[in-house]
Amino acid sequence: MKKVHSIISVAALIFSALLAGCSQPTNSETTTHSPVAFHSSDECHVCGMAITRFPGPKGEAISGNGATRKFCSSAEMLHWWLQPENQVQQMTLYVHDMSRSDWNRPDDAHLINAMQAFYVVAPDMAGSMGTPIASFANKESAALFASDRQTSVMTFEQLKEALLQHQQMMGENHSEDHSMHH
């Protein structure tokens, strides 16, 4: 009987350890959520406009608890994310891979991690907010797109620095970008 009791105790201990492994992540761990599709009823978190009405890559920010904020352009999401109050939040950012999407109808099956993407400013392309910023999963596709526009490829960090410098020059007021919605 002692042996059975001992086996039950060991089984209970193993079961408890397994349950502990399935618990919610601690503050030191990060939870990454998969991207979600855009729908015709989705509105931009910043301006409230219907996201799917506009061409070009879109963006979304998903918090650790799964709350999703969607944006009518990758540029709008990046401008939003650069605000100091948004920097402290644990977010996973996604943008469309434009090497695998039609500019006028980006494919939600090809949303990629924005922090690992390559970017090209695309002033000759139609978009929703100011100058569009095209996003790509690989540098080669971004370089081909950039060469057609005589511009350069930027990493997330390089783009972040360029946007921060632009915001400082503009006095952090990009309300003119919203005029394209009217």
MDAnalysis code that builds the backbone (N, CA, C; Angstrom):
import MDAnalysis as mda
import numpy as np

u = mda.Universe.empty(546, n_residues=182, atom_resindex=np.repeat(np.arange(182), 3), trajectory=True)
u.add_TopologyAttr("name", ["N", "CA", "C"] * 182)
u.add_TopologyAttr("resid", np.arange(1, 183))
u.add_TopologyAttr("resname", ["MET", "LYS", "LYS", "VAL", "HIS", "SER", "ILE", "ILE", "SER", "VAL", "ALA", "ALA", "LEU", "ILE", "PHE", "SER", "ALA", "LEU", "LEU", "ALA", "GLY", "CYS", "SER", "GLN", "PRO", "THR", "ASN", "SER", "GLU", "THR", "THR", "THR", "HIS", "SER", "PRO", "VAL", "ALA", "PHE", "HIS", "SER", "SER", "ASP", "GLU", "CYS", "HIS", "VAL", "CYS", "GLY", "MET", "ALA", "ILE", "THR", "ARG", "PHE", "PRO", "GLY", "PRO", "LYS", "GLY", "GLU", "ALA", "ILE", "SER", "GLY", "ASN", "GLY", "ALA", "THR", "ARG", "LYS", "PHE", "CYS", "SER", "SER", "ALA", "GLU", "MET", "LEU", "HIS", "TRP", "TRP", "LEU", "GLN", "PRO", "GLU", "ASN", "GLN", "VAL", "GLN", "GLN", "MET", "THR", "LEU", "TYR", "VAL", "HIS", "ASP", "MET", "SER", "ARG", "SER", "ASP", "TRP", "ASN", "ARG", "PRO", "ASP", "ASP", "ALA", "HIS", "LEU", "ILE", "ASN", "ALA", "MET", "GLN", "ALA", "PHE", "TYR", "VAL", "VAL", "ALA", "PRO", "ASP", "MET", "ALA", "GLY", "SER", "MET", "GLY", "THR", "PRO", "ILE", "ALA", "SER", "PHE", "ALA", "ASN", "LYS", "GLU", "SER", "ALA", "ALA", "LEU", "PHE", "ALA", "SER", "ASP", "ARG", "GLN", "THR", "SER", "VAL", "MET", "THR", "PHE", "GLU", "GLN", "LEU", "LYS", "GLU", "ALA", "LEU", "LEU", "GLN", "HIS", "GLN", "GLN", "MET", "MET", "GLY", "GLU", "ASN", "HIS", "SER", "GLU", "ASP", "HIS", "SER", "MET", "HIS", "HIS"])
u.atoms.positions = np.array([
    [0.831, -1.197, 0.000],
    [0.000, 0.000, 0.000],
    [0.868, 1.250, 0.000],
    [2.005, 1.165, 0.725],
    [2.910, 2.308, 0.733],
    [3.428, 2.600, -0.668],
    [3.680, 1.541, -1.444],
    [4.187, 1.708, -2.788],
    [3.152, 2.414, -3.677],
    [1.881, 2.029, -3.567],
    [0.812, 2.661, -4.336],
    [0.687, 4.136, -3.949],
    [0.758, 4.404, -2.637],
    [0.673, 5.788, -2.158],
    [1.840, 6.606, -2.703],
    [3.010, 6.003, -2.750],
    [4.196, 6.680, -3.257],
    [4.051, 6.965, -4.752],
    [3.523, 6.021, -5.502],
    [3.321, 6.214, -6.941],
    [2.311, 7.323, -7.179],
    [1.242, 7.336, -6.396],
    [0.224, 8.387, -6.531],
    [0.832, 9.753, -6.212],
    [1.675, 9.814, -5.196],
    [2.332, 11.079, -4.834],
    [3.230, 11.561, -5.959],
    [3.992, 10.651, -6.558],
    [4.883, 11.017, -7.658],
    [4.052, 11.465, -8.864],
    [2.969, 10.754, -9.152],
    [2.097, 11.118, -10.272],
    [1.493, 12.505, -10.034],
    [1.068, 12.763, -8.798],
    [0.503, 14.073, -8.475],
    [1.550, 15.171, -8.656],
    [2.775, 14.898, -8.260],
    [3.867, 15.852, -8.390],
    [4.144, 16.147, -9.870],
    [4.178, 15.105, -10.699],
    [4.416, 15.274, -12.135],
    [3.263, 16.056, -12.757],
    [2.038, 15.697, -12.389],
    [0.860, 16.394, -12.914],
    [0.897, 17.875, -12.543],
    [1.283, 18.170, -11.302],
    [1.386, 19.569, -10.857],
    [2.438, 20.317, -11.667],
    [3.564, 19.654, -11.930],
    [4.629, 20.284, -12.711],
    [4.151, 20.561, -14.134],
    [3.405, 19.619, -14.713],
    [2.875, 19.818, -16.052],
    [1.895, 20.985, -16.090],
    [1.044, 21.065, -15.084],
    [0.094, 22.175, -15.019],
    [0.811, 23.510, -14.875],
    [1.844, 23.535, -14.082],
    [2.617, 24.771, -13.900],
    [3.223, 25.204, -15.217],
    [3.655, 24.246, -16.033],
    [4.222, 24.563, -17.334],
    [3.194, 25.148, -18.278],
    [1.925, 24.891, -18.053],
    [0.855, 25.403, -18.913],
    [0.285, 26.718, -18.413],
    [0.826, 27.261, -17.356],
    [0.266, 28.484, -16.781],
    [0.521, 29.681, -17.685],
    [-0.085, 30.799, -17.370],
    [0.070, 32.031, -18.125],
    [1.531, 32.478, -18.067],
    [2.008, 33.139, -19.127],
    [3.394, 33.600, -19.112],
    [3.624, 34.642, -18.021],
    [4.829, 34.651, -17.487],
    [5.184, 35.646, -16.477],
    [5.529, 36.950, -17.183],
    [5.741, 37.990, -16.398],
    [6.072, 39.299, -16.973],
    [7.349, 39.261, -17.785],
    [8.268, 38.342, -17.465],
    [9.525, 38.290, -18.190],
    [9.369, 37.573, -19.528],
    [8.269, 36.847, -19.730],
    [8.031, 36.156, -20.984],
    [7.151, 37.021, -21.869],
    [7.280, 36.850, -23.170],
    [6.435, 37.589, -24.081],
    [5.507, 36.625, -24.810],
    [4.327, 37.079, -25.085],
    [3.361, 36.300, -25.826],
    [3.239, 36.909, -27.208],
    [3.426, 36.091, -28.224],
    [3.293, 36.563, -29.591],
    [2.010, 35.994, -30.162],
    [1.187, 36.867, -30.699],
    [-0.066, 36.453, -31.318],
    [0.097, 36.483, -32.826],
    [-0.599, 35.599, -33.495],
    [-0.590, 35.559, -34.958],
    [-1.358, 36.747, -35.507],
    [-1.010, 37.171, -36.731],
    [-1.755, 38.277, -37.337],
    [-3.191, 37.855, -37.634],
    [-4.059, 38.840, -37.743],
    [-5.468, 38.587, -38.055],
    [-5.819, 39.288, -39.361],
    [-6.812, 38.760, -40.055],
    [-7.226, 39.306, -41.347],
    [-7.915, 40.659, -41.183],
    [-7.840, 41.448, -42.247],
    [-8.549, 42.724, -42.309],
    [-9.920, 42.468, -42.934],
    [-10.928, 43.175, -42.437],
    [-12.292, 43.027, -42.934],
    [-12.827, 44.393, -43.359],
    [-13.817, 44.390, -44.216],
    [-14.363, 45.655, -44.727],
    [-14.928, 46.542, -43.618],
    [-15.276, 45.962, -42.486],
    [-15.828, 46.746, -41.378],
    [-14.739, 47.326, -40.455],
    [-13.479, 46.940, -40.671],
    [-12.389, 47.427, -39.817],
    [-12.120, 48.907, -40.053],
    [-11.909, 49.616, -38.948],
    [-11.583, 51.039, -39.013],
    [-10.182, 51.267, -38.469],
    [-9.495, 52.242, -39.033],
    [-8.146, 52.592, -38.602],
    [-8.169, 53.066, -37.154],
    [-7.260, 52.550, -36.357],
    [-7.167, 52.904, -34.941],
    [-6.897, 54.396, -34.752],
    [-6.212, 55.015, -35.702],
    [-5.843, 56.428, -35.568],
    [-6.916, 57.365, -36.122],
    [-7.364, 57.106, -37.347],
    [-8.239, 58.081, -38.008],
    [-9.694, 57.633, -38.143],
    [-9.973, 56.359, -37.916],
    [-11.346, 55.871, -37.971],
    [-11.866, 55.582, -39.366],
    [-11.027, 55.724, -40.379],
    [-11.472, 55.463, -41.752],
    [-11.519, 53.959, -42.020],
    [-12.332, 53.559, -43.002],
    [-12.450, 52.152, -43.392],
    [-11.131, 51.705, -44.030],
    [-10.469, 50.771, -43.422],
    [-9.123, 50.354, -43.819],
    [-9.064, 49.795, -45.228],
    [-9.979, 48.930, -45.581],
    [-9.889, 48.228, -46.864],
    [-10.249, 49.101, -48.060],
    [-10.664, 50.331, -47.838],
    [-10.962, 51.252, -48.949],
    [-9.705, 51.740, -49.645],
    [-8.551, 51.553, -49.037],
    [-7.314, 52.136, -49.543],
    [-6.339, 51.068, -50.023],
    [-5.558, 51.387, -51.061],
    [-4.536, 50.456, -51.530],
    [-3.296, 50.502, -50.631],
    [-2.379, 49.587, -50.887],
    [-1.102, 49.578, -50.186],
    [-1.114, 48.735, -48.934],
    [0.075, 48.519, -48.373],
    [0.207, 47.670, -47.189],
    [-0.456, 48.280, -45.963],
    [-1.089, 47.440, -45.201],
    [-1.745, 47.834, -43.948],
    [-0.850, 47.412, -42.792],
    [-1.231, 47.818, -41.587],
    [-0.486, 47.416, -40.403],
    [-1.420, 47.053, -39.275],
    [-0.924, 46.237, -38.370],
    [-1.690, 45.925, -37.163],
    [-0.731, 45.703, -36.011],
    [-1.202, 46.087, -34.836],
    [-0.434, 45.934, -33.598],
    [-1.269, 45.076, -32.656],
    [-0.676, 43.981, -32.201],
    [-1.400, 43.077, -31.316],
    [-0.682, 43.053, -29.975],
    [-1.424, 43.384, -28.918],
    [-0.830, 43.443, -27.580],
    [-0.706, 42.037, -27.003],
    [-0.003, 41.928, -25.903],
    [0.211, 40.654, -25.230],
    [-1.073, 39.951, -24.840],
    [-2.138, 40.726, -24.584],
    [-3.410, 40.108, -24.209],
    [-4.294, 39.821, -25.421],
    [-3.771, 40.073, -26.631],
    [-4.497, 39.760, -27.855],
    [-5.316, 40.895, -28.425],
    [-5.361, 42.050, -27.760],
    [-6.094, 43.203, -28.289],
    [-5.413, 43.660, -29.581],
    [-6.211, 43.831, -30.630],
    [-5.666, 44.174, -31.945],
    [-6.077, 45.578, -32.340],
    [-5.075, 46.341, -32.797],
    [-5.306, 47.674, -33.348],
    [-4.903, 47.586, -34.812],
    [-5.795, 48.003, -35.697],
    [-5.525, 47.924, -37.128],
    [-5.382, 49.328, -37.703],
    [-4.575, 49.419, -38.766],
    [-4.238, 50.712, -39.355],
    [-4.385, 50.664, -40.869],
    [-4.781, 51.797, -41.454],
    [-5.029, 51.855, -42.894],
    [-3.753, 51.861, -43.728],
    [-2.610, 51.965, -43.087],
    [-1.338, 51.873, -43.811],
    [-0.232, 51.464, -42.839],
    [0.822, 50.906, -43.413],
    [1.980, 50.551, -42.584],
    [2.590, 51.819, -41.995],
    [2.590, 52.904, -42.767],
    [3.145, 54.169, -42.285],
    [2.376, 54.681, -41.071],
    [1.043, 54.607, -41.128],
    [0.214, 55.093, -40.020],
    [0.481, 54.279, -38.759],
    [0.624, 52.947, -38.910],
    [0.919, 52.111, -37.752],
    [2.278, 52.475, -37.152],
    [3.258, 52.663, -38.008],
    [4.594, 52.983, -37.509],
    [4.620, 54.342, -36.808],
    [3.923, 55.327, -37.367],
    [3.838, 56.634, -36.688],
    [3.178, 56.475, -35.316],
    [2.113, 55.691, -35.248],
    [1.418, 55.449, -33.975],
    [2.350, 54.746, -32.990],
    [3.039, 53.720, -33.452],
    [3.892, 52.924, -32.570],
    [5.050, 53.761, -32.010],
    [5.492, 54.749, -32.747],
    [6.619, 55.568, -32.296],
    [6.250, 56.545, -31.183],
    [4.970, 56.712, -30.895],
    [4.569, 57.577, -29.791],
    [5.053, 56.951, -28.482],
    [5.634, 57.730, -27.593],
    [6.227, 57.189, -26.362],
    [5.292, 56.290, -25.545],
    [4.013, 56.645, -25.459],
    [3.092, 55.837, -24.658],
    [2.850, 54.457, -25.266],
    [3.082, 54.315, -26.568],
    [2.893, 53.018, -27.216],
    [4.161, 52.167, -27.162],
    [5.297, 52.805, -26.976],
    [6.573, 52.098, -26.906],
    [6.677, 51.193, -25.682],
    [6.004, 51.543, -24.608],
    [6.114, 50.764, -23.376],
    [5.220, 49.526, -23.388],
    [4.291, 49.465, -24.321],
    [3.396, 48.319, -24.400],
    [4.096, 47.153, -25.109],
    [3.795, 45.945, -24.685],
    [4.323, 44.748, -25.331],
    [3.469, 44.483, -26.567],
    [3.987, 44.795, -27.745],
    [3.230, 44.684, -28.987],
    [3.955, 43.819, -30.005],
    [3.186, 43.114, -30.806],
    [3.704, 42.453, -31.991],
    [3.111, 43.215, -33.166],
    [3.970, 43.698, -34.046],
    [3.543, 44.509, -35.183],
    [3.615, 43.688, -36.463],
    [2.596, 43.828, -37.316],
    [2.556, 43.118, -38.591],
    [2.277, 44.095, -39.723],
    [2.857, 43.791, -40.894],
    [2.624, 44.528, -42.128],
    [2.505, 43.515, -43.272],
    [1.974, 43.942, -44.402],
    [1.862, 43.062, -45.561],
    [3.205, 42.927, -46.281],
    [3.491, 41.714, -46.743],
    [4.650, 41.473, -47.601],
    [4.212, 41.805, -49.023],
    [4.661, 42.943, -49.526],
    [4.191, 43.411, -50.820],
    [4.835, 42.663, -51.988],
    [5.811, 41.823, -51.731],
    [6.352, 40.987, -52.811],
    [5.392, 39.842, -53.116],
    [4.447, 39.600, -52.210],
    [3.489, 38.503, -52.377],
    [2.052, 39.015, -52.394],
    [1.885, 40.318, -52.638],
    [0.555, 40.921, -52.614],
    [0.382, 41.909, -53.749],
    [-0.846, 42.031, -54.217],
    [-1.204, 43.067, -55.171],
    [-1.330, 44.381, -54.403],
    [-0.776, 45.457, -54.930],
    [-0.786, 46.737, -54.223],
    [-2.211, 47.185, -53.870],
    [-3.147, 46.941, -54.761],
    [-4.515, 47.397, -54.534],
    [-5.308, 46.507, -53.587],
    [-4.866, 45.275, -53.381],
    [-5.549, 44.329, -52.487],
    [-4.518, 43.477, -51.759],
    [-3.855, 44.031, -50.752],
    [-2.849, 43.249, -50.024],
    [-3.451, 41.957, -49.454],
    [-2.687, 40.887, -49.543],
    [-3.135, 39.555, -49.133],
    [-2.824, 39.318, -47.658],
    [-3.871, 39.147, -46.857],
    [-3.700, 38.942, -45.413],
    [-3.002, 37.627, -45.079],
    [-2.902, 36.720, -46.029],
    [-2.158, 35.474, -45.810],
    [-0.657, 35.754, -45.756],
    [-0.274, 36.958, -46.147],
    [1.146, 37.314, -46.191],
    [1.458, 38.512, -45.295],
    [0.932, 38.484, -44.081],
    [1.312, 39.474, -43.071],
    [2.592, 38.979, -42.409],
    [3.542, 39.890, -42.221],
    [4.857, 39.536, -41.680],
    [5.180, 40.407, -40.474],
    [6.127, 39.959, -39.672],
    [6.563, 40.713, -38.511],
    [7.197, 42.023, -38.982],
    [6.628, 43.134, -38.571],
    [7.087, 44.452, -39.023],
    [8.519, 44.753, -38.607],
    [8.953, 44.207, -37.484],
    [10.293, 44.502, -36.991],
    [11.370, 43.730, -37.752],
    [10.963, 42.754, -38.532],
    [11.911, 41.985, -39.342],
    [11.801, 42.325, -40.822],
    [10.881, 43.221, -41.179],
    [10.628, 43.567, -42.580],
    [11.653, 44.582, -43.094],
    [11.665, 44.717, -44.422],
    [12.459, 45.730, -45.109],
    [11.473, 46.719, -45.728],
    [11.836, 48.000, -45.744],
    [10.906, 49.055, -46.126],
    [11.454, 49.919, -47.258],
    [10.521, 50.394, -48.079],
    [10.850, 51.302, -49.172],
    [9.787, 52.397, -49.189],
    [10.221, 53.644, -49.139],
    [9.295, 54.765, -49.274],
    [8.858, 54.785, -50.738],
    [7.543, 54.875, -50.963],
    [6.989, 54.748, -52.317],
    [6.110, 55.944, -52.679],
    [6.721, 57.112, -52.928],
    [5.926, 58.315, -53.193],
    [5.096, 58.237, -54.470],
    [5.443, 57.348, -55.388],
    [4.710, 57.236, -56.649],
    [3.504, 56.295, -56.559],
    [3.309, 55.649, -55.404],
    [2.218, 54.694, -55.246],
    [1.057, 55.333, -54.484],
    [-0.154, 54.880, -54.792],
    [-1.340, 55.360, -54.082],
    [-1.410, 54.704, -52.711],
    [-1.903, 55.448, -51.742],
    [-2.049, 54.923, -50.395],
    [-3.098, 55.709, -49.644],
    [-3.157, 55.494, -48.358],
    [-4.197, 56.157, -47.568],
    [-3.700, 57.381, -46.822],
    [-2.482, 57.350, -46.344],
    [-1.978, 58.407, -45.481],
    [-0.638, 58.915, -45.987],
    [-0.622, 60.083, -46.549],
    [0.645, 60.660, -46.972],
    [1.391, 59.745, -47.920],
    [2.686, 59.690, -47.779],
    [3.526, 58.868, -48.632],
    [3.516, 57.418, -48.142],
    [3.143, 56.486, -49.014],
    [3.134, 55.078, -48.597],
    [4.532, 54.550, -48.315],
    [4.583, 53.601, -47.421],
    [5.823, 52.887, -47.107],
    [5.558, 51.414, -47.379],
    [6.214, 50.886, -48.411],
    [6.037, 49.483, -48.787],
    [6.879, 48.605, -47.877],
    [6.352, 47.434, -47.551],
    [7.031, 46.498, -46.649],
    [7.257, 45.169, -47.366],
    [8.407, 44.558, -47.073],
    [8.801, 43.314, -47.743],
    [9.442, 42.353, -46.746],
    [9.239, 41.069, -46.984],
    [9.836, 40.039, -46.124],
    [11.315, 39.857, -46.417],
    [11.727, 40.103, -47.664],
    [13.152, 39.907, -47.962],
    [13.754, 41.126, -48.634],
    [15.025, 41.275, -48.424],
    [15.743, 42.463, -48.886],
    [15.811, 42.534, -50.410],
    [15.915, 41.392, -51.081],
    [16.025, 41.381, -52.536],
    [14.769, 41.966, -53.193],
    [13.594, 41.568, -52.725],
    [12.344, 42.103, -53.266],
    [12.236, 43.601, -52.985],
    [12.640, 43.995, -51.793],
    [12.616, 45.420, -51.435],
    [13.569, 46.207, -52.330],
    [14.754, 45.651, -52.606],
    [15.745, 46.336, -53.442],
    [15.234, 46.508, -54.874],
    [14.546, 45.508, -55.404],
    [13.982, 45.606, -56.750],
    [12.917, 46.713, -56.794],
    [12.043, 46.737, -55.802],
    [11.007, 47.765, -55.704],
    [11.649, 49.144, -55.552],
    [12.688, 49.245, -54.738],
    [13.379, 50.516, -54.501],
    [14.078, 51.022, -55.759],
    [14.684, 50.120, -56.522],
    [15.406, 50.551, -57.720],
    [14.448, 51.143, -58.752],
    [13.226, 50.627, -58.818],
    [12.216, 51.190, -59.721],
    [11.824, 52.608, -59.317],
    [12.019, 52.960, -58.058],
    [11.625, 54.266, -57.528],
    [12.828, 55.166, -57.231],
    [14.003, 54.675, -57.520],
    [15.248, 55.387, -57.245],
    [15.325, 55.847, -55.794],
    [15.026, 54.911, -54.908],
    [15.094, 55.159, -53.475],
    [15.858, 54.004, -52.834],
    [15.880, 53.934, -51.533],
    [16.682, 52.903, -50.880],
    [15.831, 52.012, -49.973],
    [16.438, 50.923, -49.568],
    [15.810, 49.961, -48.669],
    [16.230, 50.290, -47.248],
    [15.285, 50.205, -46.322],
    [15.584, 50.450, -44.908],
    [15.114, 49.268, -44.061],
    [15.858, 49.005, -43.010],
    [15.405, 48.044, -42.011],
    [14.403, 48.751, -41.104],
    [13.789, 48.003, -40.211],
    [12.845, 48.591, -39.262],
    [13.532, 49.681, -38.433],
    [14.722, 49.398, -37.944],
    [15.452, 50.374, -37.115],
    [15.805, 51.623, -37.909],
    [16.237, 51.457, -39.147],
    [16.568, 52.613, -39.978],
    [15.324, 53.449, -40.273],
    [14.221, 52.781, -40.572],
    [12.973, 53.489, -40.827],
    [12.494, 54.203, -39.577],
    [12.600, 53.536, -38.442],
    [12.200, 54.146, -37.174],
    [12.975, 55.444, -36.939],
    [14.283, 55.406, -37.159],
    [15.104, 56.613, -36.984],
    [14.695, 57.711, -37.959],
    [14.438, 57.344, -39.216],
    [14.039, 58.334, -40.223],
    [12.691, 58.969, -39.857],
    [11.748, 58.153, -39.394],
    [10.440, 58.686, -39.003],
    [10.544, 59.579, -37.775],
    [11.370, 59.181, -36.817],
    [11.563, 60.019, -35.627],
    [12.169, 61.368, -36.001],
    [13.145, 61.364, -36.905],
    [13.747, 62.619, -37.350],
    [12.716, 63.479, -38.075],
    [11.893, 62.847, -38.902],
    [10.853, 63.581, -39.631],
    [9.839, 64.178, -38.659],
    [9.432, 63.406, -37.644],
    [8.487, 63.915, -36.645],
    [9.067, 65.107, -35.908],
    [10.357, 65.057, -35.590],
    [10.994, 66.178, -34.895],
    [11.017, 67.411, -35.788],
    [11.304, 67.217, -37.084],
    [11.324, 68.351, -38.017],
    [9.933, 68.939, -38.196],
    [8.908, 68.089, -38.160],
    [7.534, 68.537, -38.368],
    [6.861, 68.944, -37.059],
    [7.582, 68.911, -35.980],
    [6.998, 69.266, -34.698],
    [6.005, 68.224, -34.214],
    [6.224, 66.969, -34.629],
    [5.364, 65.838, -34.247],
    [3.906, 66.054, -34.609],
    [3.655, 66.849, -35.650],
    [2.290, 67.074, -36.107],
    [2.176, 66.559, -37.534],
    [1.567, 65.407, -37.696],
    [1.383, 64.889, -39.048],
    [-0.091, 64.879, -39.438],
    [-0.824, 65.867, -38.939],
    [-2.254, 65.946, -39.258],
    [-2.482, 66.189, -40.748],
    [-1.493, 66.764, -41.444],
    [-1.646, 66.971, -42.880],
    [-1.820, 65.645, -43.593],
    [-1.217, 64.572, -43.057],
    [-1.333, 63.252, -43.676],
    [-2.787, 62.803, -43.716],
    [-3.592, 63.226, -42.781],
    [-4.982, 62.798, -42.721],
    [-5.850, 63.486, -43.764],
    [-5.347, 64.550, -44.397],
    [-6.153, 65.281, -45.362],
    [-6.503, 64.427, -46.579],
    [-5.743, 63.371, -46.843],
    [-6.027, 62.509, -47.986],
    [-7.296, 61.718, -47.792],
    [-7.814, 61.620, -46.590],
    [-9.020, 60.855, -46.323],
    [-10.286, 61.599, -46.752],
    [-10.200, 62.888, -46.930],
    [-11.408, 63.676, -47.189],
    [-11.702, 63.817, -48.659],
])
